[in-house]
Amino acid sequence: MITQNIAYLYIGLLSGFMSGMFGIGGGSVRIPLLNLAGLRGGSGGSLFTPFLRAMRIDVHRAIATSLFVTIFTAIAAVVVYWHRGDIIWLSAVFVLIGSVIGAKIGSRISLKTKPKWLEMELTTLVTALAFITIYKAL
């Protein structure tokens, strides 16, 4: 049980970092990792940042806007899952702790990273996630 909670903490840390660094929903990373850890469900996260970048919005502003929107979409979804009783509270607390820490670290690094590098890293991340999704579907 303790090692599983530590795994959830690390999953939260990594997904929070990715969220803070790139402005993607942490779910893009968190959901596949939680599935590997034995939990199922959830969304694939927000890929709103690449959409904003395609509209030629500064990458730092795109990240900030994406994260702001994620707050409200997450609240709307949580209400549905909460009423169904689908939230595993202990796991959620450990993932939350890691996510908050990771998001702070990722956000600070993101603000110090040149937009060109953020865009290249985001492109690589989205491409890798797409290939992983296709591979898992086959």
C-alpha positions as a Markdown table, in Angstrom:
| # | Residue | x | y | z |
|---|---|---|---|---|
| 1 | Met | 0.0 | 0.0 | 0.0 |
| 2 | Ile | 2.8 | 2.5 | 0.9 |
| 3 | Thr | 4.7 | 1.8 | -2.3 |
| 4 | Gln | 1.5 | 2.2 | -4.3 |
| 5 | Asn | 0.9 | 5.6 | -2.7 |
| 6 | Ile | 4.5 | 6.6 | -3.4 |
| 7 | Ala | 3.9 | 5.6 | -7.1 |
| 8 | Tyr | 0.8 | 7.9 | -7.1 |
| 9 | Leu | 2.9 | 10.7 | -5.6 |
| 10 | Tyr | 5.4 | 10.3 | -8.5 |
| 11 | Ile | 2.7 | 10.1 | -11.1 |
| 12 | Gly | 1.3 | 13.4 | -9.7 |
| 13 | Leu | 4.7 | 14.9 | -9.7 |
| 14 | Leu | 5.4 | 14.0 | -13.3 |
| 15 | Ser | 1.9 | 15.0 | -14.6 |
| 16 | Gly | 2.0 | 18.3 | -12.6 |
| 17 | Phe | 5.4 | 19.1 | -14.0 |
| 18 | Met | 4.1 | 18.5 | -17.6 |
| 19 | Ser | 1.1 | 20.6 | -16.9 |
| 20 | Gly | 3.1 | 23.5 | -15.5 |
| 21 | Met | 5.8 | 23.2 | -18.1 |
| 22 | Phe | 3.7 | 22.9 | -21.2 |
| 23 | Gly | 0.1 | 23.9 | -20.2 |
| 24 | Ile | -1.3 | 20.6 | -21.3 |
| 25 | Gly | -3.8 | 18.9 | -19.0 |
| 26 | Gly | -1.8 | 16.8 | -16.6 |
| 27 | Gly | -4.3 | 14.0 | -17.6 |
| 28 | Ser | -2.4 | 13.6 | -20.8 |
| 29 | Val | 0.4 | 12.0 | -18.8 |
| 30 | Arg | -1.5 | 11.1 | -15.6 |
| 31 | Ile | -4.2 | 8.9 | -17.1 |
| 32 | Pro | -1.8 | 6.5 | -19.0 |
| 33 | Leu | 0.4 | 6.3 | -15.9 |
| 34 | Leu | -2.6 | 5.6 | -13.6 |
| 35 | Asn | -3.7 | 2.9 | -16.0 |
| 36 | Leu | -0.3 | 1.3 | -15.7 |
| 37 | Ala | -0.7 | 1.5 | -11.9 |
| 38 | Gly | -4.0 | -0.3 | -12.1 |
| 39 | Leu | -6.5 | 2.5 | -12.2 |
| 40 | Arg | -8.8 | 3.2 | -15.1 |
| 41 | Gly | -10.8 | 6.1 | -16.5 |
| 42 | Gly | -10.6 | 9.9 | -16.9 |
| 43 | Ser | -10.0 | 12.2 | -19.8 |
| 44 | Gly | -6.9 | 12.4 | -22.0 |
| 45 | Gly | -6.3 | 15.9 | -20.8 |
| 46 | Ser | -6.2 | 19.2 | -22.6 |
| 47 | Leu | -4.3 | 19.7 | -25.8 |
| 48 | Phe | -5.6 | 23.3 | -25.9 |
| 49 | Thr | -2.1 | 24.8 | -25.9 |
| 50 | Pro | -1.1 | 23.4 | -29.3 |
| 51 | Phe | -4.4 | 24.8 | -30.7 |
| 52 | Leu | -3.6 | 28.3 | -29.3 |
| 53 | Arg | -0.1 | 28.0 | -30.7 |
| 54 | Ala | -1.6 | 27.3 | -34.1 |
| 55 | Met | -3.4 | 30.6 | -33.8 |
| 56 | Arg | 0.0 | 32.3 | -33.3 |
| 57 | Ile | -0.4 | 33.1 | -29.7 |
| 58 | Asp | 2.8 | 33.5 | -27.6 |
| 59 | Val | 3.6 | 30.1 | -26.1 |
| 60 | His | 3.8 | 31.4 | -22.5 |
| 61 | Arg | 0.4 | 33.0 | -22.9 |
| 62 | Ala | -1.0 | 29.8 | -24.5 |
| 63 | Ile | 0.2 | 27.8 | -21.6 |
| 64 | Ala | -1.3 | 30.1 | -19.0 |
| 65 | Thr | -4.6 | 30.3 | -20.9 |
| 66 | Ser | -4.8 | 26.5 | -21.3 |
| 67 | Leu | -4.2 | 26.0 | -17.5 |
| 68 | Phe | -6.8 | 28.6 | -16.6 |
| 69 | Val | -9.4 | 26.9 | -18.9 |
| 70 | Thr | -8.5 | 23.5 | -17.4 |
| 71 | Ile | -9.6 | 24.6 | -13.9 |
| 72 | Phe | -13.2 | 25.0 | -15.1 |
| 73 | Thr | -13.4 | 21.9 | -17.3 |
| 74 | Ala | -11.9 | 19.8 | -14.5 |
| 75 | Ile | -14.5 | 21.1 | -12.0 |
| 76 | Ala | -17.4 | 20.3 | -14.4 |
| 77 | Ala | -16.1 | 16.7 | -14.9 |
| 78 | Val | -15.3 | 16.1 | -11.2 |
| 79 | Val | -18.9 | 16.9 | -10.2 |
| 80 | Val | -20.1 | 14.1 | -12.5 |
| 81 | Tyr | -17.6 | 11.6 | -11.3 |
| 82 | Trp | -18.1 | 12.5 | -7.7 |
| 83 | His | -21.8 | 12.0 | -7.9 |
| 84 | Arg | -21.2 | 8.5 | -9.4 |
| 85 | Gly | -18.8 | 7.7 | -6.6 |
| 86 | Asp | -15.9 | 7.1 | -9.0 |
| 87 | Ile | -13.2 | 9.0 | -7.1 |
| 88 | Ile | -10.7 | 6.9 | -5.3 |
| 89 | Trp | -9.9 | 9.4 | -2.5 |
| 90 | Leu | -6.6 | 8.1 | -1.1 |
| 91 | Ser | -5.0 | 7.7 | -4.5 |
| 92 | Ala | -6.4 | 11.1 | -5.5 |
| 93 | Val | -4.8 | 12.8 | -2.5 |
| 94 | Phe | -1.3 | 11.4 | -3.3 |
| 95 | Val | -1.6 | 12.2 | -7.0 |
| 96 | Leu | -2.8 | 15.7 | -6.0 |
| 97 | Ile | 0.2 | 16.3 | -3.7 |
| 98 | Gly | 2.6 | 15.3 | -6.4 |
| 99 | Ser | 0.8 | 17.3 | -9.1 |
| 100 | Val | 0.9 | 20.5 | -7.1 |
| 101 | Ile | 4.6 | 20.2 | -6.5 |
| 102 | Gly | 5.3 | 19.2 | -10.1 |
| 103 | Ala | 3.1 | 22.0 | -11.5 |
| 104 | Lys | 5.1 | 24.6 | -9.5 |
| 105 | Ile | 8.4 | 23.3 | -10.7 |
| 106 | Gly | 7.2 | 22.9 | -14.3 |
| 107 | Ser | 5.8 | 26.4 | -14.4 |
| 108 | Arg | 9.0 | 28.0 | -13.0 |
| 109 | Ile | 11.1 | 26.2 | -15.6 |
| 110 | Ser | 8.7 | 27.0 | -18.4 |
| 111 | Leu | 8.9 | 30.7 | -17.7 |
| 112 | Lys | 12.7 | 30.5 | -17.9 |
| 113 | Thr | 12.6 | 28.5 | -21.1 |
| 114 | Lys | 12.8 | 30.2 | -24.5 |
| 115 | Pro | 9.6 | 29.9 | -26.5 |
| 116 | Lys | 11.4 | 28.1 | -29.4 |
| 117 | Trp | 12.4 | 25.3 | -27.0 |
| 118 | Leu | 9.0 | 25.1 | -25.4 |
| 119 | Glu | 7.4 | 24.7 | -28.8 |
| 120 | Met | 9.8 | 22.0 | -29.8 |
| 121 | Glu | 9.4 | 20.1 | -26.5 |
| 122 | Leu | 5.6 | 20.4 | -26.7 |
| 123 | Thr | 5.6 | 19.1 | -30.3 |
| 124 | Thr | 7.7 | 16.1 | -29.3 |
| 125 | Leu | 5.5 | 15.4 | -26.3 |
| 126 | Val | 2.2 | 15.6 | -28.3 |
| 127 | Thr | 3.7 | 13.4 | -31.0 |
| 128 | Ala | 5.0 | 10.8 | -28.5 |
| 129 | Leu | 1.6 | 10.7 | -26.8 |
| 130 | Ala | -0.1 | 10.2 | -30.2 |
| 131 | Phe | 2.2 | 7.3 | -31.0 |
| 132 | Ile | 1.7 | 5.7 | -27.6 |
| 133 | Thr | -2.1 | 6.0 | -28.0 |
| 134 | Ile | -2.0 | 4.4 | -31.4 |
| 135 | Tyr | 0.3 | 1.6 | -30.2 |
| 136 | Lys | -2.0 | 0.8 | -27.2 |
| 137 | Ala | -5.0 | 0.7 | -29.5 |
| 138 | Leu | -3.5 | -1.9 | -31.8 |
